């Protein structure tokens, strides 16, 4: 396996009508999270813990909610809260 990220349940549901600038910044941070998780969990498939709890990032004035699932080498983006207009 190799690490990746995805929206859960879907990009349409999570990203909705988020502004393009915020969405781009959120996806860039998701890629950074993948690289960090890959360095932290060298072989995530052998991980035996319960995984990390939900975490939140401030991205371009908005918030990204995500969690890491080491066993399937995945960063899950489950909520985007764009900045207020």
KOLKOLVEX-882615 format. One record per residue: residue number from 1; residue in one letter; y, z, x of N, C-alpha, C in turn. Coordinates in steps of 0.1 Angstrom, whole numbers, plus 5000, padded with zeros to 4 digits. Example, Ala and Ser with C-alpha at 12.3 -4.5 7.8 and 13.67 -1.06 7.14 Angstrom:
BEGIN
 drennu gunu n.py n.pz n.px ca.py ca.pz ca.px c.py c.pz c.px
      1    A 4943 5078 5132  4955  5078  5123 4967 5078 5132
      2    S 4978 5071 5128  4989  5071  5137 5000 5079 5129
This chain:
BEGIN
 drennu gunu n.py n.pz n.px ca.py ca.pz ca.px c.py c.pz c.px
      1    X 4988 5000 5008  5000  5000  5000 5012 5000 5009
      2    X 5023 4996 5003  5036  4998  5010 5046 5003 5000
      3    X 5056 5011 5005  5065  5017  4996 5074 5007 4989
      4    X 5078 5011 4977  5087  5003  4969 5095 5012 4959
      5    X 5103 5006 4951  5110  5014  4941 5110 5006 4928
      6    X 5111 5012 4917  5112  5005  4904 5118 5014 4894
      7    X 5123 5007 4883  5129  5014  4872 5117 5018 4863
      8    X 5118 5030 4857  5108  5034  4847 5115 5040 4835
      9    X 5113 5035 4823  5102  5026  4819 5104 5012 4822
     10    X 5117 5007 4823  5120  4993  4826 5134 4992 4830
     11    X 5137 4981 4837  5151  4979  4842 5161 4978 4830
     12    X 5156 4971 4819  5164  4970  4807 5168 4983 4801
     13    X 5158 4992 4801  5160  5005  4795 5169 5014 4803
     14    X 5166 5014 4816  5174  5023  4825 5187 5018 4829
     15    X 5188 5006 4833  5201  5000  4837 5210 4996 4826
     16    X 5204 4992 4815  5212  4988  4803 5224 4980 4806
     17    X 5236 4985 4802  5248  4977  4804 5256 4983 4815
     18    X 5250 4989 4825  5257  4995  4837 5265 4984 4844
     19    X 5277 4988 4848  5286  4978  4856 5278 4973 4868
     20    X 5280 4960 4871  5273  4953  4882 5276 4960 4895
     21    X 5288 4965 4898  5291  4972  4910 5283 4985 4912
     22    X 5282 4992 4901  5275  5005  4901 5260 5002 4903
     23    X 5255 4992 4896  5241  4988  4896 5237 4984 4910
     24    X 5246 4976 4917  5243  4972  4930 5243 4983 4940
     25    X 5252 4993 4938  5252  5005  4947 5240 5013 4945
     26    X 5235 5015 4932  5223  5022  4929 5211 5016 4935
     27    X 5210 5003 4934  5198  4996  4940 5198 4997 4955
     28    X 5210 4997 4961  5211  4998  4976 5206 5012 4980
     29    X 5210 5022 4972  5205  5036  4975 5190 5037 4973
     30    X 5185 5030 4963  5171  5031  4960 5163 5025 4972
     31    X 5168 5014 4978  5162  5009  4990 5162 5019 5002
     32    X 5173 5026 5003  5175  5036  5013 5165 5048 5011
     33    X 5163 5051 4998  5153  5062  4995 5139 5058 4998
     34    X 5136 5045 4996  5123  5040  5000 5121 5041 5015
     35    X 5130 5037 5023  5129  5039  5038 5128 5053 5042
     36    X 5135 5062 5035  5134  5076  5039 5120 5082 5035
     37    X 5115 5078 5023  5102  5083  5019 5091 5078 5028
     38    X 5093 5065 5032  5083  5059  5041 5082 5067 5054
     39    X 5094 5071 5059  5094  5079  5072 5088 5093 5070
     40    X 5091 5099 5058  5087  5113  5056 5072 5113 5053
     41    X 5067 5104 5045  5053  5104  5041 5046 5092 5048
     42    X 5042 5093 5061  5037  5082  5068 5026 5075 5062
     43    X 5017 5082 5055  5006  5076  5047 5006 5083 5034
     44    X 5014 5079 5025  5016  5085  5012 5003 5086 5004
     45    X 4994 5076 5006  4982  5076  4998 4973 5088 5001
     46    X 4975 5095 5012  4966  5107  5015 4973 5120 5011
     47    X 4985 5118 5005  4993  5130  5002 4985 5138 4991
     48    X 4985 5151 4992  4977  5160  4983 4986 5170 4975
     49    X 4999 5170 4977  5007  5179  4970 5011 5174 4956
     50    X 5020 5182 4950  5024  5178  4936 5035 5168 4936
     51    X 5041 5164 4947  5052  5155  4947 5065 5162 4946
     52    X 5076 5155 4947  5089  5161  4946 5094 5162 4932
     53    X 5103 5171 4929  5109  5172  4916 5119 5161 4914
     54    X 5124 5160 4902  5135  5150  4899 5147 5154 4908
     55    X 5153 5144 4913  5165  5146  4922 5176 5137 4917
     56    X 5188 5140 4920  5200  5133  4916 5209 5129 4927
     57    X 5215 5117 4927  5224  5113  4937 5237 5109 4930
     58    X 5248 5111 4937  5261  5106  4933 5262 5093 4940
     59    X 5263 5082 4932  5264  5069  4937 5276 5062 4930
     60    X 5286 5058 4939  5298  5051  4934 5304 5058 4922
     61    X 5304 5071 4922  5311  5078  4911 5302 5081 4899
     62    X 5290 5075 4899  5280  5077  4888 5268 5085 4894
     63    X 5258 5087 4885  5246  5095  4889 5234 5087 4888
     64    X 5225 5088 4898  5211  5082  4897 5201 5093 4897
     65    X 5192 5094 4887  5181  5103  4887 5169 5096 4892
     66    X 5162 5102 4901  5150  5096  4906 5139 5107 4911
     67    X 5127 5102 4913  5117  5111  4919 5108 5102 4928
     68    X 5101 5109 4937  5093  5102  4946 5078 5105 4943
     69    X 5070 5095 4943  5055  5097  4940 5048 5092 4953
     70    X 5045 5102 4962  5039  5098  4975 5026 5091 4973
     71    X 5017 5095 4964  5004  5090  4964 5003 5075 4961
     72    X 5013 5070 4953  5013  5056  4950 5025 5049 4958
     73    X 5031 5057 4967  5042  5052  4976 5053 5045 4967
     74    X 5059 5053 4958  5068  5047  4949 5080 5056 4947
     75    X 5092 5051 4947  5104  5058  4943 5107 5053 4929
     76    X 5108 5062 4920  5111  5059  4906 5125 5062 4902
     77    X 5132 5052 4897  5146  5054  4892 5144 5055 4877
     78    X 5148 5067 4871  5145  5069  4857 5158 5070 4849
     79    X 5169 5072 4855  5182  5073  4847 5193 5069 4856
     80    X 5202 5061 4850  5215  5058  4857 5226 5062 4847
     81    X 5236 5069 4853  5247  5073  4845 5260 5068 4852
     82    X 5265 5056 4847  5276  5050  4854 5289 5058 4853
     83    X 5298 5056 4862  5311  5063  4862 5318 5061 4849
     84    X 5326 5070 4845  5334  5068  4833 5345 5058 4836
     85    X 5348 5050 4826  5359  5040  4828 5372 5045 4830
